[in-house]
């Protein structure tokens, strides 16, 4: 059993670590200033400029297959990269990525949607969540009816990531009400100029989702992604594509936060001595270090299962559940160690506090992860002895 990284993995991780330190982290003061003023931390052009610098060094499309110009790194390596990116709050991600279900498109759809998304020429969004259908995705009401050679879509989607920036959407609509999720949901590729509208949703964090409205939006038959009635299967592929990557990024954030807490504890003096000398502070740091290490192995084990082609859903649910809960506990401790300054917007601690809270909600709430884990145990699909049992 080898817990080390091979030479290639170490080289890639060190390259990303250096890139984040030299190119991304120096932007933190300006990002904080802009966000305090209600502006985006990075503009689309600034993000693309950073992505182009990385691409010039050969770093492009972490999980994208090599046939489409990507690196096809694999799950473990991508998790390690996400952890490094999580060490800064600057909203940066490497370019060369497209939603996994776009690879199910036919050749013409790949030409019009997949390839331009990978290259960064187009921006997509994924729309299944509705005001009355969040965790219960089978309850979607958005409908699509045939009319001549087209489909006409009506309905509303909510909390859609990149919904305000996207120029096309992968939207899921009911095409057979009687069958519902069992053969009655279809995925459509819908360009913005076909008529759908978006409105920003204000949140407590920097995540800026959108509400999408479809009012008699006409879509040609050739814009059906996959098969008519098979959309729910595609939706589940998208939702389950990489839950381990969310806690992986949180892992990096927690590492950075605890490093900040250690520095604060050593430098902040009260009653004539550093607060690091107080047992209350020491226990906060100790508990956080143990939880970070546990999260690291939950994330890497889930990613390893993905690379092995094994069923990783149970492990991914465990990593996301634990990551969401512990990241929130850790950032709360770090804010407490920083005292009043931690609560101000001069430091990024309160920003991370708001950002990490989202991890317990999106792409499967804590409650959904617990249900999944318990159901797997009760039905015998998983055992508490784990993969070594």
BAVOGU-980236 format. One record per residue (C-alpha): residue number from 1; residue in three letters; x, y, z. Coordinates in steps of 0.5 Angstrom, whole numbers, always signed. Layout:
BAVOGU-980236
{NUM Ala {X Y Z}}
...
This chain:
BAVOGU-980236
{1 Unk {+0 +0 +0}}
{2 Unk {+3 +6 -3}}
{3 Unk {+1 +13 +0}}
{4 Unk {+6 +17 -4}}
{5 Unk {+5 +21 -10}}
{6 Unk {+9 +19 -17}}
{7 Unk {+14 +23 -20}}
{8 Unk {+9 +26 -25}}
{9 Unk {+4 +27 -20}}
{10 Unk {+9 +31 -16}}
{11 Unk {+11 +35 -22}}
{12 Unk {+4 +37 -24}}
{13 Unk {+2 +39 -17}}
{14 Unk {+8 +43 -16}}
{15 Unk {+7 +47 -22}}
{16 Unk {+0 +48 -20}}
{17 Unk {+2 +50 -13}}
{18 Unk {+7 +55 -16}}
{19 Unk {+2 +58 -21}}
{20 Unk {-3 +59 -16}}
{21 Unk {+3 +63 -11}}
{22 Unk {+6 +67 -17}}
{23 Unk {+0 +69 -22}}
{24 Unk {-7 +68 -18}}
{25 Unk {-6 +69 -10}}
{26 Unk {-3 +76 -12}}
{27 Unk {-10 +78 -14}}
{28 Unk {-13 +77 -7}}
{29 Unk {-13 +84 -5}}
{30 Unk {-16 +87 -11}}
{31 Unk {-21 +81 -11}}
{32 Unk {-23 +83 -4}}
{33 Unk {-23 +90 -6}}
{34 Unk {-28 +89 -12}}
{35 Unk {-32 +84 -8}}
{36 Unk {-33 +90 -2}}
{37 Unk {-35 +94 -8}}
{38 Unk {-40 +89 -11}}
{39 Unk {-36 +88 -17}}
{40 Unk {-34 +81 -20}}
{41 Unk {-27 +79 -17}}
{42 Unk {-25 +77 -24}}
{43 Unk {-28 +80 -30}}
{44 Unk {-29 +74 -36}}
{45 Unk {-23 +77 -40}}
{46 Unk {-18 +77 -34}}
{47 Unk {-20 +70 -32}}
{48 Unk {-19 +68 -40}}
{49 Unk {-12 +72 -39}}
{50 Unk {-10 +67 -33}}
{51 Unk {-13 +61 -37}}
{52 Unk {-9 +63 -43}}
{53 Unk {-2 +63 -39}}
{54 Unk {-3 +56 -36}}
{55 Unk {-5 +54 -43}}
{56 Unk {+1 +57 -46}}
{57 Unk {+5 +52 -41}}
{58 Unk {+1 +46 -43}}
{59 Unk {-4 +46 -37}}
{60 Unk {-11 +46 -41}}
{61 Unk {-17 +41 -40}}
{62 Unk {-16 +37 -33}}
{63 Unk {-21 +32 -34}}
{64 Unk {-22 +33 -42}}
{65 Unk {-20 +27 -46}}
{66 Unk {-13 +28 -50}}
{67 Unk {-17 +27 -57}}
{68 Unk {-20 +34 -55}}
{69 Unk {-14 +37 -53}}
{70 Unk {-14 +36 -46}}
{71 Unk {-10 +33 -41}}
{72 Unk {-14 +27 -39}}
{73 Unk {-11 +27 -32}}
{74 Unk {-15 +23 -28}}
{75 Unk {-19 +24 -22}}
{76 Unk {-14 +23 -16}}
{77 Unk {-9 +28 -20}}
{78 Unk {-15 +33 -21}}
{79 Unk {-17 +33 -14}}
{80 Unk {-10 +35 -12}}
{81 Unk {-10 +40 -17}}
{82 Unk {-17 +43 -14}}
{83 Unk {-14 +43 -7}}
{84 Unk {-8 +47 -9}}
{85 Unk {-13 +52 -13}}
{86 Unk {-18 +52 -6}}
{87 Unk {-12 +55 -3}}
{88 Unk {-14 +62 -6}}
{89 Unk {-21 +65 -6}}
{90 Unk {-19 +68 -12}}
{91 Unk {-25 +65 -17}}
{92 Unk {-20 +62 -22}}
{93 Unk {-21 +55 -26}}
{94 Unk {-17 +52 -31}}
{95 Unk {-19 +53 -38}}
{96 Unk {-21 +47 -43}}
{97 Unk {-27 +44 -39}}
{98 Unk {-34 +42 -42}}
{99 Unk {-40 +39 -38}}
{100 Unk {-39 +31 -39}}
{101 Unk {-46 +30 -42}}
{102 Unk {-44 +35 -48}}
{103 Unk {-39 +29 -50}}
{104 Unk {-46 +25 -51}}
{105 Unk {-48 +30 -57}}
{106 Unk {-47 +28 -64}}
{107 Unk {-42 +30 -69}}
{108 Unk {-46 +37 -71}}
{109 Unk {-47 +38 -63}}
{110 Unk {-40 +37 -62}}
{111 Unk {-38 +42 -67}}
{112 Unk {-43 +47 -65}}
{113 Unk {-43 +46 -57}}
{114 Unk {-37 +42 -54}}
{115 Unk {-31 +44 -58}}
{116 Unk {-33 +52 -57}}
{117 Unk {-34 +51 -50}}
{118 Unk {-27 +47 -49}}
{119 Unk {-24 +53 -53}}
{120 Unk {-27 +58 -48}}
{121 Unk {-31 +61 -54}}
{122 Unk {-38 +59 -51}}
{123 Unk {-40 +59 -44}}
{124 Unk {-45 +53 -42}}
{125 Unk {-50 +52 -36}}
{126 Unk {-54 +46 -33}}
{127 Unk {-61 +47 -31}}
{128 Unk {-65 +42 -28}}
{129 Unk {-67 +45 -21}}
{130 Unk {-73 +49 -20}}
{131 Unk {-77 +53 -15}}
{132 Unk {-81 +46 -13}}
{133 Unk {-75 +41 -15}}
{134 Unk {-69 +42 -11}}
{135 Unk {-66 +35 -8}}
{136 Unk {-72 +32 -11}}
{137 Unk {-70 +33 -18}}
{138 Unk {-76 +28 -21}}
{139 Unk {-81 +33 -19}}
{140 Unk {-79 +38 -25}}
{141 Unk {-85 +41 -28}}
{142 Unk {-81 +45 -34}}
{143 Unk {-85 +42 -40}}
{144 Unk {-83 +41 -48}}
{145 Unk {-88 +40 -53}}
{146 Unk {-88 +38 -60}}
{147 Unk {-90 +43 -65}}
{148 Unk {-89 +41 -72}}
{149 Unk {-81 +40 -73}}
{150 Unk {-80 +43 -66}}
{151 Unk {-80 +43 -59}}
{152 Unk {-83 +49 -55}}
{153 Unk {-81 +49 -48}}
{154 Unk {-84 +53 -42}}
{155 Unk {-82 +53 -35}}
{156 Unk {-77 +56 -30}}
{157 Unk {-71 +54 -27}}
{158 Unk {-67 +57 -21}}
{159 Unk {-60 +57 -18}}
{160 Unk {-57 +56 -24}}
{161 Unk {-49 +57 -24}}
{162 Unk {-47 +61 -30}}
{163 Unk {-54 +62 -32}}
{164 Unk {-53 +70 -33}}
{165 Unk {-46 +69 -37}}
{166 Unk {-48 +63 -41}}
{167 Unk {-50 +63 -48}}
{168 Unk {-53 +56 -48}}
{169 Unk {-56 +52 -43}}
{170 Unk {-57 +44 -42}}
{171 Unk {-64 +45 -40}}
{172 Unk {-68 +39 -38}}
{173 Unk {-76 +39 -39}}
{174 Unk {-82 +34 -38}}
{175 Unk {-84 +31 -45}}
{176 Unk {-88 +25 -43}}
{177 Unk {-92 +27 -36}}
{178 Unk {-94 +20 -35}}
{179 Unk {-87 +17 -35}}
{180 Unk {-84 +23 -32}}
{181 Unk {-77 +21 -30}}
{182 Unk {-77 +14 -32}}
{183 Unk {-77 +16 -39}}
{184 Unk {-81 +22 -40}}
{185 Unk {-75 +27 -39}}
{186 Unk {-71 +30 -45}}
{187 Unk {-65 +35 -45}}
{188 Unk {-65 +40 -50}}
{189 Unk {-59 +45 -52}}
{190 Unk {-62 +52 -52}}
{191 Unk {-58 +58 -55}}
{192 Unk {-60 +64 -51}}
{193 Unk {-62 +68 -57}}
{194 Unk {-68 +62 -58}}
{195 Unk {-71 +67 -53}}
{196 Unk {-70 +64 -46}}
{197 Unk {-68 +70 -40}}
{198 Unk {-64 +70 -34}}
{199 Unk {-64 +74 -28}}
{200 Unk {-59 +74 -22}}
{201 Unk {-60 +71 -15}}
{202 Unk {-57 +75 -10}}
{203 Unk {-54 +70 -5}}
{204 Unk {-50 +71 +2}}
{205 Unk {-43 +69 -2}}
{206 Unk {-40 +71 -8}}
{207 Unk {-43 +65 -12}}
{208 Unk {-48 +69 -17}}
{209 Unk {-53 +64 -19}}
{210 Unk {-59 +65 -24}}
{211 Unk {-66 +64 -25}}
{212 Unk {-68 +62 -32}}
{213 Unk {-75 +63 -35}}
{214 Unk {-77 +59 -42}}
{215 Unk {-84 +62 -45}}
{216 Unk {-86 +59 -51}}
{217 Unk {-78 +58 -53}}
{218 Unk {-78 +54 -59}}
{219 Unk {-72 +49 -60}}
{220 Unk {-71 +45 -67}}
{221 Unk {-71 +37 -66}}
{222 Unk {-63 +37 -68}}
{223 Unk {-62 +40 -61}}
{224 Unk {-64 +34 -57}}
{225 Unk {-58 +32 -53}}
{226 Unk {-58 +24 -53}}
{227 Unk {-65 +21 -54}}
{228 Unk {-72 +24 -53}}
{229 Unk {-74 +21 -46}}
{230 Unk {-67 +19 -43}}
{231 Unk {-65 +26 -41}}
{232 Unk {-66 +24 -33}}
{233 Unk {-60 +19 -34}}
{234 Unk {-56 +25 -37}}
{235 Unk {-58 +29 -31}}
{236 Unk {-56 +24 -26}}
{237 Unk {-49 +23 -30}}
{238 Unk {-48 +31 -29}}
{239 Unk {-50 +31 -22}}
{240 Unk {-45 +25 -20}}
{241 Unk {-39 +27 -24}}
{242 Unk {-35 +29 -19}}
{243 Unk {-38 +31 -12}}
{244 Unk {-31 +29 -9}}
{245 Unk {-28 +35 -13}}
{246 Unk {-32 +40 -9}}
{247 Unk {-29 +38 -2}}
{248 Unk {-22 +37 -5}}
{249 Unk {-23 +45 -6}}
{250 Unk {-25 +46 +1}}
{251 Unk {-19 +42 +3}}
{252 Unk {-15 +47 +0}}
{253 Unk {-19 +52 +3}}
{254 Unk {-18 +49 +10}}
{255 Unk {-11 +48 +10}}
{256 Unk {-10 +56 +8}}
{257 Unk {-15 +58 +13}}
{258 Unk {-11 +54 +19}}
{259 Unk {-4 +56 +17}}
{260 Unk {-7 +63 +18}}
{261 Unk {-10 +61 +24}}
{262 Unk {-3 +59 +27}}
{263 Unk {+0 +65 +24}}
{264 Unk {-5 +69 +28}}
{265 Unk {-4 +65 +34}}
{266 Unk {+3 +66 +35}}
{267 Unk {+3 +73 +33}}
{268 Unk {-3 +76 +37}}
{269 Unk {-1 +77 +44}}
{270 Unk {-6 +78 +50}}
{271 Unk {-5 +79 +57}}
{272 Unk {+2 +79 +56}}
{273 Unk {+3 +72 +52}}
{274 Unk {+1 +70 +45}}
{275 Unk {-6 +67 +45}}
{276 Unk {-2 +60 +42}}
{277 Unk {+0 +59 +49}}
{278 Unk {-8 +58 +51}}
{279 Unk {-11 +51 +51}}
{280 Unk {-17 +53 +48}}
{281 Unk {-13 +56 +42}}
{282 Unk {-9 +49 +42}}
{283 Unk {-15 +45 +42}}
{284 Unk {-18 +49 +36}}
{285 Unk {-12 +48 +32}}
{286 Unk {-11 +40 +34}}
{287 Unk {-18 +39 +32}}
{288 Unk {-18 +42 +25}}
{289 Unk {-11 +39 +23}}
{290 Unk {-14 +32 +25}}
{291 Unk {-20 +33 +21}}
{292 Unk {-16 +36 +15}}
{293 Unk {-12 +30 +15}}
{294 Unk {-19 +25 +15}}
{295 Unk {-22 +29 +9}}
{296 Unk {-16 +29 +5}}
{297 Unk {-16 +21 +5}}
{298 Unk {-24 +21 +4}}
{299 Unk {-23 +25 -2}}
{300 Unk {-17 +22 -5}}
{301 Unk {-20 +15 -4}}
{302 Unk {-26 +17 -7}}
{303 Unk {-22 +20 -13}}
{304 Unk {-18 +13 -13}}
{305 Unk {-24 +9 -14}}
{306 Unk {-26 +14 -20}}
{307 Unk {-20 +12 -23}}
{308 Unk {-21 +5 -22}}
{309 Unk {-27 +5 -26}}
{310 Unk {-31 +2 -19}}
{311 Unk {-37 +5 -16}}
{312 Unk {-35 +11 -13}}
{313 Unk {-42 +14 -11}}
{314 Unk {-42 +12 -4}}
{315 Unk {-35 +14 -3}}
{316 Unk {-36 +21 -6}}
{317 Unk {-42 +22 -2}}
{318 Unk {-38 +21 +5}}
{319 Unk {-33 +26 +2}}
{320 Unk {-38 +31 +1}}
{321 Unk {-42 +30 +7}}
{322 Unk {-36 +30 +11}}
{323 Unk {-32 +36 +7}}
{324 Unk {-38 +40 +8}}
{325 Unk {-39 +40 +15}}
{326 Unk {-32 +40 +17}}
{327 Unk {-30 +46 +13}}
{328 Unk {-36 +50 +16}}
{329 Unk {-33 +48 +23}}
{330 Unk {-26 +49 +21}}
{331 Unk {-27 +56 +18}}
{332 Unk {-32 +58 +24}}
{333 Unk {-26 +56 +29}}
{334 Unk {-21 +60 +25}}
{335 Unk {-26 +66 +25}}
{336 Unk {-26 +66 +32}}
{337 Unk {-18 +65 +33}}
{338 Unk {-18 +72 +29}}
{339 Unk {-23 +75 +34}}
{340 Unk {-26 +82 +31}}
{341 Unk {-22 +82 +25}}
{342 Unk {-24 +76 +23}}
{343 Unk {-31 +78 +22}}
{344 Unk {-29 +84 +18}}
{345 Unk {-29 +84 +11}}
{346 Unk {-21 +87 +11}}
{347 Unk {-19 +79 +12}}
{348 Unk {-22 +74 +7}}
{349 Unk {-24 +69 +13}}
{350 Unk {-31 +72 +13}}
{351 Unk {-31 +71 +6}}
{352 Unk {-29 +64 +6}}
{353 Unk {-34 +63 +12}}
{354 Unk {-40 +65 +7}}
{355 Unk {-37 +61 +1}}
{356 Unk {-36 +54 +5}}
{357 Unk {-43 +55 +7}}
{358 Unk {-45 +53 +0}}
{359 Unk {-42 +46 +0}}
{360 Unk {-47 +44 +5}}
{361 Unk {-53 +45 +0}}
{362 Unk {-51 +45 -7}}
{363 Unk {-50 +39 -11}}
{364 Unk {-53 +35 -6}}
{365 Unk {-55 +37 +1}}
{366 Unk {-52 +34 +7}}
{367 Unk {-59 +31 +8}}
{368 Unk {-59 +28 +1}}
{369 Unk {-51 +25 +2}}
{370 Unk {-54 +22 +9}}
{371 Unk {-60 +19 +6}}
{372 Unk {-55 +16 +0}}
{373 Unk {-50 +13 +5}}
{374 Unk {-55 +10 +10}}
{375 Unk {-59 +7 +4}}
{376 Unk {-53 +4 +1}}
{377 Unk {-51 +1 +8}}
{378 Unk {-58 -2 +9}}
{379 Unk {-59 -5 +2}}
{380 Unk {-52 -8 +3}}
{381 Unk {-49 -4 -3}}
{382 Unk {-44 -2 +2}}
{383 Unk {-41 -4 +8}}
{384 Unk {-37 +0 +14}}
{385 Unk {-31 -5 +13}}
{386 Unk {-30 +0 +7}}
{387 Unk {-26 -2 +1}}
{388 Unk {-21 -6 +5}}
{389 Unk {-26 -11 +8}}
